[in-house]
Amino acid sequence: MTRSGTVCFFLGLLGSLAGCQSISKENLASATPQNEPRPASSPEIHSYKGTPKEAAEVCLHTAEVMDQGGKAEEAIPLYEKARQNGGNKQQISRRLAYLYEQQGDFKHALEEYKQLAQRSPRDADLLNDIGYCCYNQQDWAEAEKYLRQALAVNAEHARAWVNLGMTLAKAGRTTESLEAFTHVVTPAQAQCNLAFILTTQGKLDDAKAAYRQALDIEPELSVARIALAKFEKAAAGPSAPAAAASATVPSAAQRPLPLAAPRSERAPAEMLEGLTPVEVPLP
């Protein structure tokens, strides 16, 4: 993936380049009929008597409105109906895959993604998205497989390199993880990215060692300095007044993360809050 300018990287790059590169809501807008005065309501759609093509246009237009309004649950069945009535299958399937993934329905997301891959086996963005979907299911082997396929198609795909680095770090393959990260960022920033993943896994001693390694390479790297300062602050414990206050009103850092998060994925919140992004130029 070739991009110009700069990209904002959280702890090196994870917040900006990790993840999917799915078709956006705006990309679907070109399929929206321009003469539709308003989205149809659900009863209107179910009782619509027009041709299948017209029904597809009405469903698609209404799905896009729901989608843009953040109503994914309402948008999904409308996209499905638009596709059934002959709407653009490639565009709609790409959007459905993304929405299913955002809803946590990884089974249906992967079904959509893999059907798309059968039609477009050399789409690096799509292969990256499949890999990231597998990553979100903690299926490191499948994630690595698809991310490497994406990179075989486009060796400059920065997002795939980042996702691969994250995947390998989660799998405990730190040397390979650092190698993947350094395709996009400096070795010191790669150490910060590795440290961030280790922090999310609760491997705090290893994370601190990685941040210190980053500072050995780039002594002025602010991301590593901020992170280590937070570790030191957490190790020192709260002051007496702060401890007394926290006994009655838990701070955001002390509140438990959602129970759905596996224990290995729970990051100490105080380690992750307030860290400022670093701007890294991309070619």
C-alpha positions in Angstrom: 0.0 0.0 0.0 1.5 3.3 -1.1 0.5 6.4 0.8 1.8 9.9 1.0 2.2 12.3 3.9 2.2 11.1 7.5 0.2 8.7 9.4 -0.5 9.0 13.2 0.9 6.0 15.0 -0.3 5.0 18.5 2.7 3.7 20.3 4.6 3.6 17.0 1.8 2.8 14.6 -0.8 0.3 16.0 -3.6 2.8 16.4 -3.4 4.0 12.8 -2.4 1.1 10.6 -3.6 -1.9 12.4 -6.8 -3.4 11.3 -9.0 -3.5 8.2 -9.1 -1.6 5.0 -12.7 -2.4 4.2 -14.9 -0.7 1.7 -16.2 2.5 3.2 -19.8 3.8 3.4 -18.8 6.5 0.9 -17.7 3.9 -1.6 -21.1 2.5 -1.6 -22.7 5.9 -2.3 -22.0 5.6 -6.0 -24.6 2.8 -6.1 -27.2 4.9 -4.4 -30.0 6.1 -6.7 -29.8 9.9 -6.9 -33.5 10.4 -7.2 -34.5 8.8 -4.0 -36.2 11.5 -1.8 -35.9 9.6 1.5 -35.2 6.2 2.8 -38.1 3.7 2.9 -39.4 2.4 6.2 -39.2 -1.4 6.9 -43.0 -1.9 6.2 -42.6 0.0 2.9 -39.7 -2.3 1.9 -41.5 -5.5 2.7 -44.6 -4.4 0.7 -42.6 -2.8 -2.2 -44.2 -3.9 -5.5 -41.6 -2.6 -8.0 -39.2 -4.6 -10.1 -36.3 -6.5 -8.4 -33.9 -3.8 -9.6 -36.0 -1.1 -8.1 -36.4 -3.0 -4.9 -32.6 -3.5 -4.7 -32.1 0.3 -5.1 -34.6 1.1 -2.4 -33.1 -1.5 0.0 -29.6 -0.3 -0.8 -30.4 3.3 -0.3 -32.2 2.7 3.0 -29.3 0.4 4.2 -26.8 3.1 3.5 -28.8 5.6 5.5 -29.0 3.2 8.4 -25.3 2.4 8.1 -24.3 6.0 8.1 -26.4 6.6 11.1 -24.6 3.9 13.0 -27.5 1.4 12.9 -25.7 -1.6 11.8 -28.3 -4.1 13.0 -30.9 -2.4 10.8 -28.6 -2.0 7.9 -27.4 -5.6 7.6 -30.8 -7.2 6.6 -31.4 -4.4 4.2 -28.0 -4.9 2.5 -28.8 -8.7 2.4 -32.2 -7.9 0.7 -30.5 -5.5 -1.8 -28.1 -8.2 -2.7 -30.9 -10.8 -3.1 -32.6 -8.5 -5.5 -29.6 -8.0 -7.7 -27.6 -5.2 -6.1 -23.8 -5.0 -6.6 -22.7 -8.2 -4.9 -19.0 -7.3 -4.6 -19.6 -3.9 -2.9 -22.5 -5.1 -0.7 -20.6 -8.2 0.4 -17.6 -6.2 1.3 -19.6 -3.8 3.4 -21.5 -6.7 5.0 -18.3 -8.4 6.0 -17.1 -5.3 7.7 -20.4 -4.7 9.6 -20.6 -8.4 10.7 -17.1 -8.1 12.1 -17.9 -4.8 13.9 -20.9 -6.6 15.4 -18.6 -9.4 16.7 -20.3 -11.9 14.3 -17.0 -13.3 13.0 -18.5 -16.4 11.6 -20.7 -14.5 9.1 -17.9 -12.0 8.5 -15.5 -14.7 7.5 -18.1 -16.3 5.3 -18.5 -13.0 3.4 -14.8 -12.4 3.3 -14.0 -15.8 1.9 -16.7 -15.7 -0.7 -15.2 -12.3 -1.8 -11.7 -13.9 -1.9 -12.9 -16.6 -4.3 -13.8 -13.9 -6.7 -10.8 -11.7 -6.0 -8.0 -14.0 -4.9 -5.3 -11.3 -5.5 -6.9 -8.4 -3.6 -4.3 -7.5 -1.0 -6.7 -5.2 0.9 -9.3 -8.0 1.1 -6.7 -10.6 2.2 -5.5 -8.2 4.9 -9.1 -7.8 6.1 -9.5 -11.6 6.3 -6.3 -11.9 8.3 -7.3 -9.2 10.7 -10.7 -10.8 11.2 -8.9 -14.0 12.1 -6.6 -12.0 14.4 -9.7 -10.7 16.2 -10.7 -14.3 16.8 -7.2 -15.1 18.2 -6.6 -17.5 15.4 -3.0 -16.6 14.9 -2.2 -19.3 12.4 -5.1 -18.3 10.0 -4.3 -14.7 10.5 -0.7 -15.2 9.6 -1.7 -17.2 6.5 -3.9 -14.5 5.0 -1.6 -11.6 6.0 1.3 -13.3 4.2 -0.9 -13.9 1.2 -1.7 -10.2 1.2 2.0 -9.4 1.3 2.8 -11.8 -1.5 0.4 -9.8 -3.6 1.7 -6.4 -2.4 4.9 -6.4 -0.5 4.5 -2.7 0.3 1.1 -3.2 2.1 1.9 -1.3 5.4 -1.3 -2.3 7.1 -0.7 -6.0 6.5 2.9 -5.7 7.8 1.5 -4.1 11.0 -1.2 -6.7 11.4 1.4 -9.5 10.8 3.7 -8.0 13.4 0.8 -7.9 15.9 -0.1 -11.5 15.1 3.4 -12.8 15.5 3.8 -10.9 18.8 0.6 -12.5 20.1 1.9 -15.9 19.1 5.1 -15.3 21.1 7.3 -15.0 18.0 8.9 -11.8 19.0 11.9 -11.8 16.6 9.7 -12.3 13.6 7.3 -9.7 15.0 10.0 -7.1 15.1 11.1 -8.0 11.6 7.5 -7.4 10.3 7.1 -4.1 12.1 10.4 -2.8 10.8 9.1 -3.0 7.2 7.0 0.1 8.2 8.7 1.8 11.2 12.2 2.2 12.7 13.6 -0.6 14.9 13.0 1.5 18.0 9.4 2.1 17.1 9.0 -1.6 16.3 10.2 -2.3 19.9 7.5 0.0 21.2 4.8 -1.8 19.1 6.0 -5.1 20.5 6.0 -3.7 24.0 2.4 -2.5 23.6 1.2 -6.0 22.6 3.1 -7.5 25.5 1.4 -5.0 27.8 -2.0 -6.1 26.6 -1.1 -9.6 27.4 0.0 -8.7 30.9 3.6 -9.5 30.3 4.8 -6.3 32.0 8.4 -7.2 32.6 8.9 -8.1 29.0 7.1 -5.0 27.9 9.4 -2.8 30.0 12.4 -4.5 28.6 11.2 -3.8 25.1 10.6 -0.1 25.9 14.1 0.1 27.3 15.5 -1.5 24.2 13.7 1.1 22.2 15.4 3.9 24.2 18.8 2.2 23.8 18.3 2.6 20.0 16.6 6.0 20.1 17.2 7.7 23.5 14.8 10.6 22.8 11.9 8.4 21.7 9.0 10.0 23.6 6.6 7.0 23.2 9.0 4.7 25.2 9.7 7.4 27.8 6.0 8.0 28.5 5.3 4.3 28.7 8.1 3.6 31.1 7.1 6.6 33.2 3.6 5.1 33.5 5.1 1.8 34.6 7.1 3.5 37.3 4.1 5.5 38.5 2.0 2.3 38.7 4.7 0.5 40.6 5.0 3.4 43.1 1.3 3.1 43.9 -1.2 5.9 44.6 -0.6 8.6 47.1 -2.5 8.5 50.4 -5.2 11.0 49.3 -5.6 9.3 46.0 -5.9 5.9 47.6 -8.5 7.2 50.0 -10.5 8.7 47.1 -10.2 5.6 45.0 -11.7 3.5 47.9 -15.0 5.3 47.3 -14.9 6.3 43.7 -13.0 3.9 41.4 -11.0 5.7 38.7 -11.4 4.8 35.1 -8.1 2.9 35.3 -9.3 0.8 38.2 -12.7 -0.2 36.7 -12.7 -3.7 35.3 -12.6 -4.1 31.6 -15.6 -5.8 29.9 -16.0 -9.4 31.1 -16.1 -10.6 27.5 -12.4 -9.8 27.1 -10.2 -12.8 27.7 -7.9 -12.4 30.6 -4.8 -12.5 28.4 -6.2 -9.6 26.5 -6.8 -7.3 29.5 -4.3 -4.5 29.5 -3.6 -2.5 32.6 -5.5 0.6 31.7 -3.0 2.9 33.5 -0.4 1.7 31.1 -2.3 2.6 28.0 -4.1 5.8 28.8 -2.9 9.2 27.8 -0.1 8.1 25.5 0.4 10.5 22.7 0.7 9.5 19.0 4.0 9.7 17.1 3.9 10.9 13.5 5.9 8.5 11.2 6.3 9.4 7.5 5.3 6.8 5.0 6.8 6.6 1.5 
